[in-house]
């Protein structure tokens, strides 16, 4: 009996203690993107500070450009900006005497980082005066913004696993970018997310795990740390793809990762030691489920009538109609409260936010 307990305990230690999956359903889905085949990829959520009717989600159609959706999933605008693979945004970015919402992405058409200004009142994206930011990586892939010590950075990773960190500043009413750091993670990476509050960047190496490193490029004391390893967590299956941060007070919250190989989403504690809490899948309900997810994003704030207590947005690699026939890809919106309630114990955000 003692020997069996020891072997079982060792098995759990090596391979992870939770291989089962919670299940949820999507609250709604977006319109399909215009391009066929592998096209939709990465979402970025915009929460308007005062008018919920102006909340939006900006998604990539990586064969065409960027698409702006409202909280009902309807396309407001579609922009043929090029093969933009990943997208991110930062609100309240100071530019030319005012604060704007800065939107950026990795453009595989010309191996550049592209920047736009988002106009919330009209759901429109506008080009912004900017230097050409041409990446030195072998092929731009993942992208995210990060903020640290009153500076803003654009991170891009190539298919060769090299992460570039670009400092973004305003000079003479134009945005200027300077390469401040390059980090060789290893093999192919895509998903990235920055925890601005705690000062860390997370990078998903598709066949290995999730890396953590400081946002501050002058911080030489912390080397990249592998906080989630496919070899020791059997709930994760390559490829690891999108990453997102669910913010909660006092450094609490969650790091969420798309485990594309088994159509699931893994949840880790945002705080050290980043304990793995479990995984969930999105099954068919009022709309079809989601499979082979690339990018995702999450907010703890109210996001439309379907997601009054926060929302997770995931790309659906196998979007199906009511007759189970494949359509062009789209994005699914899952109410965060539904996710939080199925976990045992419940995750933060399982109860409605008090008004």
ABEGO torsion letter per residue (X at the ends): XAAAAAAAAAAAAAAEABABBBBBBBABBBBBBABBEBABABBBBBBBAABAAABBBBBBBAAAEBBBBBAAGBBABBBBAEBBABBBBBBGBBBGGBBBBBBBBBBAAAGBBBBBBBBAAAGBBBBBBBBBBBBABABBBBBBBBBBGGBBBBBBBBAAGBBBBBBBBBBGGBBBBBBABBBBAEBBBABBBBBAAAGBBBBBBAAAEBBBBBABAABAABBBBBABBAAABAABBOBBBBBBBBBBBGGBEBBBBBBAAAGBBBBBBABOAGBBAEBBBBBBBABBBBBGBBBBBBBABBBEAABAAEBBBBBBABBBBAAGBBBBBBBBBBBAAAAAAABOBBBBGABBBBX
